[in-house]
Amino acid sequence: MLDFRMNRRAFLGRWAGGIGSLALAHLLAQERGLGQASADPLAPRVPHHPAKARSVICLFQHGGPSQMDLFDPKPELNRRHGTRYQGELETHFHTQTGNVLGSPYRFARRGRSGIELSELLPWTGRIVDDLTLVRSMTTESVDHEAALRTIHGGKVFAGRPAWGSWLLYGLGAIRQDLPAYVVLSDPGGLPVEGVHNWSSGYLPAVYQGTPFQASGTPVANLVPPPELAGAPQRNQLDFLNAMNRSHQRRFPDNTELAGRIRQFELAAQMQSSVPEVLDLSGESAETRRMYGLENPVTADYGRRCLLARRLVERGVRFVQVFLNGQPWDTHAQNAARLRDLCAMTDQPSAALVLDLKRRGLLDSTIVLWTGEFGRLPVSQGTDGRDHNRHAFSLWLAGGGFKRGHVHGQTDDFSYRAVDDVVRVCDLHATLLHALGLNHTRLTFPHEGRNDSLTDADVTHADVVADLLE
């Protein structure tokens, strides 16, 4: 057994090339018959019960989209516009609370199902008969960071695994030459909470999300520098791989090291698989138009939605599409900012569902469109809306969810969910159920107890059967 005592940091700092270069050690090890130190943590696993879906695409809308302006029409809200709100109201910026703020946008019934949607969502109206629209979501906090941790990781506490990581932990990867959990980040920058949105938390690091850029170099250091090519590189990588494996045998509980080695191995295979996935030259002109790639307003978001389809088409388990910052946080100029945001996201989001459906992928793929909370029925300042944890809307498509279905109801002002309320923990339980996982059985030992995404013993989360076909 090799037992290297030299300083790994010094060696890597002096000799290591890019991550992609290091990763070739996996391929070279295969040629030389070097075995794995442990079982592959991303090997496919048998689900707890027959699954409706095998993949997820989450279109996450940071900031909290305004439900009463997009998905939840309220005539009484509009009739009371400009008057004092009579009920109790939980506000985030209480010193700026104004009067009732009606929606300036018209709603109309769309599709055979007749679901009412805002005029800001004409493309979503085209897919409404494929959607489950949940109007009765609630969450635990009106703070962005806590609400983001809840929608992604199940609780307001920091350091918990994202639900995409739980999915990988429960089911493993579908294929081995692409990451099982891909994050398509905004070219403008990271969302609020940054990489914590896709962290594996206390789960092994191998289950964390892998960020891709939709243009330019997709993954940092994926391509090796030319000066490292040839026999010197092969010798170097053989040596590094042996040293990594020796270190892992000495510290078998170091999941960060195991995750890093697994990522190096994956990166070797990604050198050929990732460029093919991100090459859109083979997509038809009609498909490119459908996603809005020819329109500067929709091009960036459309490209990421199209890449999401290409990734699940090739066996990626979980894909998240994020926006820069928290653009849906409309504390001011609510109406104008909603118009701009919908102009950017509505067509690509609908195109994704249409494209999955025509390719026969929608039945096995869950598409989730959601933010972290909703907005208030009163104004903040003159034309903004504050945070609201008591009601928000989201939609789902595919993967065993009902089609053309509206679930739940809010009060006359869309302030509070009142019928068929769905908590975030219930949503997570239902999503896992559709993917073949029992949320009460998907556990991991943490701080002396078996923890789970839903923490079912505490939350008493339920699978919402009415959402499923």
C-alpha positions as CSV (number, residue, x, y, z in Angstrom):
1,M,0.0,0.0,0.0
2,L,1.3,3.4,-0.9
3,D,1.7,5.8,2.1
4,F,2.5,9.3,1.0
5,R,3.5,11.6,3.8
6,M,4.4,14.7,1.7
7,N,2.3,17.9,1.9
8,R,-0.6,17.4,-0.6
9,R,-1.3,21.2,-0.7
10,A,2.2,22.0,-1.6
11,F,2.3,19.3,-4.3
12,L,-1.1,20.4,-5.8
13,G,-0.1,24.0,-5.7
14,R,3.1,23.4,-7.6
15,W,2.1,20.6,-10.0
16,A,-1.6,20.4,-10.5
17,G,-3.2,21.5,-13.7
18,G,-6.9,22.2,-14.1
19,I,-9.6,20.0,-12.6
20,G,-10.2,18.5,-15.9
21,S,-6.6,17.5,-16.2
22,L,-6.5,16.0,-12.8
23,A,-9.6,14.1,-13.5
24,L,-8.0,12.0,-16.3
25,A,-6.5,10.0,-13.5
26,H,-9.8,8.0,-13.5
27,L,-9.4,7.0,-17.1
28,L,-5.7,6.2,-16.6
29,A,-6.5,4.2,-13.5
30,Q,-8.9,2.1,-15.5
31,E,-6.2,1.4,-18.1
32,R,-3.8,0.3,-15.4
33,G,-6.4,-1.7,-13.4
34,L,-6.4,0.5,-10.2
35,G,-9.6,-0.3,-8.3
36,Q,-12.0,2.0,-6.4
37,A,-11.4,2.5,-2.7
38,S,-15.1,2.3,-2.0
39,A,-18.5,1.7,-3.7
40,D,-19.7,4.5,-6.0
41,P,-22.0,6.7,-3.9
42,L,-23.8,7.7,-7.1
43,A,-24.6,4.2,-8.3
44,P,-28.2,3.9,-9.3
45,R,-30.5,2.7,-6.5
46,V,-33.9,1.1,-6.4
47,P,-36.6,3.5,-5.3
48,H,-38.9,2.8,-2.4
49,H,-41.9,2.4,-4.6
50,P,-42.7,2.6,-8.3
51,A,-41.9,6.2,-9.5
52,K,-43.8,8.4,-11.8
53,A,-40.8,10.6,-12.6
54,R,-37.0,10.1,-12.8
55,S,-35.8,13.7,-13.3
56,V,-36.6,17.2,-12.1
57,I,-36.1,20.7,-13.6
58,C,-36.6,23.5,-11.1
59,L,-37.1,26.9,-12.6
60,F,-36.4,28.9,-9.4
61,Q,-37.6,32.5,-9.2
62,H,-35.6,34.3,-6.5
63,G,-37.3,37.1,-4.6
64,G,-40.9,36.0,-4.3
65,P,-43.2,36.4,-7.3
66,S,-46.5,38.3,-6.7
67,Q,-49.2,35.7,-6.7
68,M,-52.2,38.2,-7.0
69,D,-50.6,39.7,-10.1
70,L,-49.8,36.4,-11.9
71,F,-51.7,33.4,-10.7
72,D,-54.4,34.2,-8.1
73,P,-57.0,36.7,-9.4
74,K,-58.8,38.7,-6.6
75,P,-61.7,40.9,-7.7
76,E,-62.2,42.1,-4.1
77,L,-58.6,43.2,-3.9
78,N,-59.1,45.4,-7.0
79,R,-62.4,46.8,-5.7
80,R,-60.8,47.8,-2.4
81,H,-57.7,49.4,-4.1
82,G,-56.5,52.4,-2.3
83,T,-58.5,51.7,0.9
84,R,-57.2,50.8,4.3
85,Y,-56.7,47.0,4.8
86,Q,-59.0,46.0,7.7
87,G,-57.5,42.7,8.8
88,E,-54.3,41.7,10.7
89,L,-51.2,41.8,8.5
90,E,-47.7,40.4,9.1
91,T,-45.2,42.8,7.4
92,H,-41.5,42.7,6.9
93,F,-41.0,46.5,6.4
94,H,-43.9,47.6,8.7
95,T,-43.0,51.3,8.6
96,Q,-43.7,51.4,4.8
97,T,-47.1,49.6,4.8
98,G,-49.7,51.4,2.7
99,N,-53.2,50.8,1.5
100,V,-54.7,47.9,-0.5
101,L,-52.9,47.6,-3.8
102,G,-55.0,46.1,-6.6
103,S,-53.5,44.4,-9.6
104,P,-53.3,46.5,-12.8
105,Y,-53.3,43.4,-14.9
106,R,-56.3,41.6,-16.4
107,F,-56.9,37.9,-15.9
108,A,-58.5,35.5,-18.4
109,R,-59.4,31.9,-18.5
110,R,-57.0,29.9,-20.6
111,G,-57.1,26.4,-22.1
112,R,-59.8,23.7,-21.9
113,S,-59.4,23.8,-18.1
114,G,-60.3,27.4,-17.9
115,I,-57.7,28.3,-15.4
116,E,-57.4,32.1,-14.9
117,L,-53.9,33.6,-15.5
118,S,-52.6,37.1,-15.8
119,E,-52.2,38.8,-19.1
120,L,-48.4,38.8,-18.3
121,L,-48.3,35.1,-18.8
122,P,-49.6,34.5,-22.4
123,W,-47.1,31.6,-23.0
124,T,-47.9,29.9,-19.7
125,G,-51.5,30.1,-20.8
126,R,-50.6,27.9,-23.8
127,I,-49.5,25.1,-21.4
128,V,-52.1,25.6,-18.7
129,D,-53.8,22.3,-19.5
130,D,-50.5,20.5,-18.6
131,L,-50.1,22.3,-15.2
132,T,-50.9,21.8,-11.6
133,L,-51.3,25.3,-10.2
134,V,-51.0,25.5,-6.4
135,R,-52.5,28.7,-5.0
136,S,-52.3,27.7,-1.4
137,M,-48.6,27.5,-0.6
138,T,-47.3,28.7,2.8
139,T,-43.8,28.9,4.3
140,E,-42.1,29.6,7.6
141,S,-40.3,32.9,7.2
142,V,-40.6,36.3,5.6
143,D,-36.8,36.7,5.5
144,H,-35.3,35.8,2.1
145,E,-32.4,33.7,3.4
146,A,-34.6,31.7,5.8
147,A,-37.3,31.2,3.2
148,L,-34.7,30.1,0.6
149,R,-33.3,27.6,3.0
150,T,-36.8,26.3,3.6
151,I,-37.8,25.8,0.0
152,H,-34.4,24.3,-0.9
153,G,-33.5,22.4,2.2
154,G,-36.7,22.0,4.2
155,K,-36.0,24.1,7.3
156,V,-34.9,27.6,8.1
157,F,-31.6,26.5,9.5
158,A,-28.3,26.9,7.6
159,G,-26.2,23.9,6.6
160,R,-28.9,21.6,5.5
161,P,-28.7,19.6,2.2
162,A,-30.7,20.9,-0.8
163,W,-33.5,18.7,-1.9
164,G,-31.6,17.9,-5.1
165,S,-28.9,16.4,-2.9
166,W,-31.4,14.3,-1.1
167,L,-32.7,13.1,-4.4
168,L,-29.2,12.0,-5.5
169,Y,-28.6,10.4,-2.1
170,G,-31.8,8.4,-2.5
171,L,-31.6,7.4,-6.2
172,G,-28.1,7.9,-7.4
173,A,-27.1,9.0,-10.9
174,I,-28.6,7.8,-14.1
175,R,-25.3,8.0,-16.0
176,Q,-21.7,8.4,-15.0
177,D,-20.2,10.9,-17.5
178,L,-22.4,13.9,-16.5
179,P,-23.1,15.4,-13.1
180,A,-26.3,14.1,-11.7
181,Y,-27.2,17.5,-10.2
182,V,-26.5,20.5,-12.5
183,V,-27.0,24.2,-11.7
184,L,-27.5,26.5,-14.7
185,S,-26.5,29.8,-13.2
186,D,-27.3,33.3,-14.5
187,P,-24.5,34.9,-16.6
188,G,-25.1,38.1,-14.6
189,G,-24.1,36.5,-11.3
190,L,-25.1,34.2,-8.4
191,P,-28.6,34.3,-6.8
192,V,-29.0,35.4,-3.2
193,E,-27.5,32.7,-0.8
194,G,-25.2,31.8,-3.7
195,V,-23.8,28.2,-3.6
196,H,-25.8,27.4,-0.4
197,N,-28.8,27.0,-2.7
198,W,-27.4,23.8,-4.0
199,S,-25.2,22.7,-1.1
200,S,-25.2,19.0,0.0
201,G,-25.0,20.3,3.6
202,Y,-24.2,17.4,6.0
203,L,-24.7,14.8,3.3
204,P,-21.5,13.6,1.6
205,A,-20.1,16.3,-0.7
206,V,-20.5,14.1,-3.8
207,Y,-24.2,15.0,-3.7
208,Q,-23.8,18.8,-4.1
209,G,-24.9,20.6,-7.3
210,T,-22.4,21.2,-10.1
211,P,-22.6,24.8,-11.6
212,F,-22.6,25.1,-15.4
213,Q,-22.3,28.3,-17.3
214,A,-24.6,28.4,-20.3
215,S,-22.1,30.2,-22.5
216,G,-18.4,30.4,-22.8
217,T,-16.4,27.8,-20.7
218,P,-19.2,25.7,-19.1
219,V,-17.1,24.4,-16.2
220,A,-14.0,26.0,-14.8
221,N,-10.7,24.2,-15.6
222,L,-12.5,21.5,-17.6
223,V,-10.0,21.7,-20.5
224,P,-6.4,21.0,-19.7
225,P,-3.7,23.5,-20.7
226,P,-1.8,22.3,-23.8
227,E,1.6,22.4,-22.0
228,L,0.4,19.5,-19.7
229,A,-0.4,17.2,-22.6
230,G,1.4,13.9,-23.3
231,A,3.4,11.4,-21.2
232,P,4.4,13.8,-18.4
233,Q,0.8,14.5,-17.7
234,R,-0.1,10.8,-17.6
235,N,2.7,10.1,-15.1
236,Q,1.7,13.0,-13.0
237,L,-1.9,12.0,-12.9
238,D,-1.2,8.4,-12.1
239,F,0.9,9.5,-9.2
240,L,-1.7,12.0,-8.0
241,N,-4.5,9.4,-8.2
242,A,-2.5,6.9,-6.2
243,M,-1.8,9.5,-3.6
244,N,-5.5,10.6,-3.3
245,R,-6.5,7.0,-2.9
246,S,-3.9,6.3,-0.2
247,H,-5.0,9.4,1.6
248,Q,-8.7,8.4,1.4
249,R,-7.8,5.0,2.9
250,R,-6.2,6.7,5.8
251,F,-9.2,9.0,6.3
252,P,-12.2,7.1,5.1
253,D,-14.7,9.4,6.8
254,N,-13.5,12.5,4.9
255,T,-16.5,12.9,2.6
256,E,-15.1,16.2,1.2
257,L,-12.1,14.3,-0.1
258,A,-14.3,11.5,-1.4
259,G,-16.5,14.0,-3.1
260,R,-13.5,15.8,-4.6
261,I,-12.0,12.6,-6.0
262,R,-15.4,11.6,-7.5
263,Q,-15.6,15.0,-9.1
264,F,-12.1,14.6,-10.6
265,E,-13.1,11.3,-12.0
266,L,-16.3,12.7,-13.4
267,A,-14.5,15.7,-14.9
268,A,-12.4,13.4,-17.0
269,Q,-15.5,12.0,-18.6
270,M,-17.1,15.5,-18.8
271,Q,-14.3,16.6,-21.2
272,S,-16.1,14.8,-24.0
273,S,-19.8,14.7,-22.7
274,V,-20.3,18.4,-21.6
275,P,-19.3,20.1,-24.9
276,E,-21.8,17.9,-26.7
277,V,-24.6,18.8,-24.3
278,L,-24.0,22.5,-24.6
279,D,-23.7,22.6,-28.4
280,L,-27.0,23.9,-29.6
281,S,-26.0,23.9,-33.3
282,G,-28.0,20.7,-33.9
283,E,-31.2,22.3,-32.6
284,S,-33.7,23.3,-35.3
285,A,-34.5,26.9,-36.1
286,E,-38.1,26.2,-34.9
287,T,-36.9,25.0,-31.5
288,R,-34.6,28.0,-31.1
289,R,-37.4,30.4,-31.9
290,M,-39.7,28.5,-29.5
291,Y,-37.3,29.2,-26.6
292,G,-36.8,32.8,-27.7
293,L,-33.1,32.5,-28.5
294,E,-33.4,35.1,-31.3
295,N,-34.9,37.7,-29.0
296,P,-32.4,39.5,-26.7
297,V,-35.0,39.7,-24.0
298,T,-35.5,36.0,-23.7
299,A,-32.2,34.7,-25.1
300,D,-30.3,34.1,-21.9
301,Y,-33.1,32.5,-20.0
302,G,-34.3,30.6,-23.1
303,R,-30.8,29.1,-23.6
304,R,-30.7,27.8,-20.0
305,C,-34.2,26.3,-20.3
306,L,-33.2,24.6,-23.6
307,L,-30.0,23.3,-21.9
308,A,-32.1,22.0,-19.0
309,R,-34.1,19.9,-21.5
310,R,-30.9,18.6,-23.2
311,L,-29.5,17.6,-19.8
312,V,-32.5,15.6,-18.6
313,E,-32.7,14.1,-22.1
314,R,-29.2,12.8,-21.6
315,G,-29.9,11.4,-18.1
316,V,-29.2,14.2,-15.7
317,R,-31.3,13.6,-12.6
318,F,-31.8,17.2,-11.3
319,V,-31.4,20.5,-13.0
320,Q,-32.0,24.0,-11.5
321,V,-32.2,27.2,-13.4
322,F,-31.4,30.3,-11.3
323,L,-31.6,34.1,-11.8
324,N,-29.1,36.7,-10.7
325,G,-29.8,38.2,-7.3
326,Q,-33.5,38.2,-6.3
327,P,-35.3,40.0,-9.2
328,W,-38.8,39.1,-8.1
329,D,-38.3,41.0,-4.9
330,T,-40.6,43.9,-6.0
331,H,-40.5,46.3,-3.0
332,A,-40.9,49.1,-5.5
333,Q,-42.3,49.4,-9.1
334,N,-44.0,46.1,-8.6
335,A,-46.1,46.3,-11.8
336,A,-43.3,47.5,-14.1
337,R,-40.8,45.0,-12.8
338,L,-43.3,42.1,-13.1
339,R,-43.9,43.0,-16.8
340,D,-40.1,42.9,-17.5
341,L,-39.6,39.7,-15.6
342,C,-42.4,37.9,-17.3
343,A,-41.3,39.1,-20.7
344,M,-37.9,37.4,-20.0
345,T,-39.1,34.1,-18.4
346,D,-42.6,33.3,-19.6
347,Q,-41.9,32.1,-23.1
348,P,-38.8,30.0,-22.3
349,S,-40.6,28.4,-19.3
350,A,-43.6,27.4,-21.4
351,A,-41.3,26.3,-24.3
352,L,-39.5,23.9,-21.9
353,V,-42.8,22.1,-21.0
354,L,-43.9,22.0,-24.7
355,D,-40.6,20.7,-25.8
356,L,-40.5,18.0,-23.1
357,K,-44.0,17.0,-24.0
358,R,-43.4,16.6,-27.7
359,R,-40.2,14.6,-27.1
360,G,-42.0,12.2,-24.8
361,L,-40.0,13.4,-21.7
362,L,-42.7,15.2,-19.8
363,D,-44.2,12.1,-18.2
364,S,-40.8,11.2,-16.6
365,T,-39.7,14.8,-15.8
366,I,-41.1,17.1,-13.1
367,V,-40.9,20.8,-14.0
368,L,-41.3,23.0,-10.9
369,W,-41.7,26.8,-11.2
370,T,-41.6,28.5,-7.8
371,G,-40.1,31.2,-5.6
372,E,-39.5,31.2,-1.9
373,F,-42.7,33.1,-0.8
374,G,-45.3,35.5,-2.1
375,R,-46.2,39.2,-1.8
376,L,-48.7,41.3,0.3
377,P,-52.0,42.7,-0.8
378,V,-51.1,46.2,0.4
379,S,-48.6,48.6,-1.0
380,Q,-45.1,49.2,0.2
381,G,-44.4,52.8,-0.4
382,T,-46.5,53.8,-3.4
383,D,-46.1,50.9,-5.9
384,G,-44.3,48.0,-4.3
385,R,-45.3,44.8,-2.4
386,D,-43.7,43.4,0.7
387,H,-43.0,39.8,1.6
388,N,-45.7,37.3,2.4
389,R,-45.2,33.9,3.9
390,H,-48.9,33.1,4.4
391,A,-49.7,32.6,0.7
392,F,-47.9,32.1,-2.6
393,S,-48.4,30.3,-5.9
394,L,-46.3,27.8,-7.9
395,W,-46.9,25.4,-10.7
396,L,-45.8,21.9,-11.6
397,A,-45.9,20.0,-14.8
398,G,-45.2,16.3,-15.8
399,G,-44.0,13.5,-13.6
400,G,-47.3,12.3,-12.4
401,F,-48.8,15.6,-11.4
402,K,-52.4,16.4,-12.4
403,R,-53.0,18.3,-15.7
404,G,-55.1,21.4,-15.9
405,H,-55.7,21.4,-12.1
406,V,-55.9,24.2,-9.6
407,H,-55.2,23.3,-6.0
408,G,-56.1,25.4,-2.9
409,Q,-57.5,28.8,-2.3
410,T,-56.5,32.0,-0.6
411,D,-58.7,34.6,1.1
412,D,-60.3,37.5,-0.9
413,F,-57.0,39.5,-0.8
414,S,-54.6,36.6,-1.5
415,Y,-53.0,37.3,1.9
416,R,-53.6,33.9,3.5
417,A,-54.1,30.3,2.2
418,V,-57.4,29.1,3.6
419,D,-58.3,25.9,1.7
420,D,-56.2,22.8,1.0
421,V,-53.1,24.5,2.4
422,V,-49.7,23.1,1.3
423,R,-46.7,23.7,3.4
424,V,-43.2,23.4,1.9
425,C,-42.6,20.2,3.8
426,D,-45.8,18.7,2.2
427,L,-44.5,19.8,-1.3
428,H,-41.2,18.1,-0.6
429,A,-42.9,14.9,0.5
430,T,-45.0,14.9,-2.6
431,L,-42.1,15.6,-5.0
432,L,-40.1,12.8,-3.4
433,H,-43.1,10.5,-3.6
434,A,-43.5,11.1,-7.4
435,L,-39.8,10.2,-7.7
436,G,-40.3,6.9,-5.9
437,L,-39.0,8.0,-2.5
438,N,-40.8,7.8,0.9
439,H,-39.8,10.9,2.7
440,T,-40.0,9.2,6.1
441,R,-37.5,6.5,5.0
442,L,-35.0,8.8,3.2
443,T,-32.9,9.6,6.3
444,F,-29.3,10.3,7.2
445,P,-27.6,10.2,10.6
446,H,-26.9,13.8,11.8
447,E,-26.3,15.1,15.3
448,G,-27.4,11.9,17.0
449,R,-30.6,11.3,15.1
450,N,-31.8,10.3,11.7
451,D,-32.7,13.5,9.9
452,S,-34.6,13.9,6.6
453,L,-35.6,16.5,4.1
454,T,-39.0,16.9,5.7
455,D,-38.0,16.1,9.3
456,A,-41.3,14.2,9.3
457,D,-41.3,13.5,13.1
458,V,-41.4,17.3,13.7
459,T,-43.3,18.7,10.8
460,H,-45.7,15.7,10.2
461,A,-45.4,16.4,6.5
462,D,-47.9,14.7,4.2
463,V,-47.9,13.6,0.6
464,V,-50.6,15.8,-1.1
465,A,-52.4,13.1,-3.0
466,D,-54.7,15.6,-4.7
467,L,-51.8,17.0,-6.7
468,L,-51.0,13.6,-8.3
469,E,-52.8,11.7,-11.0
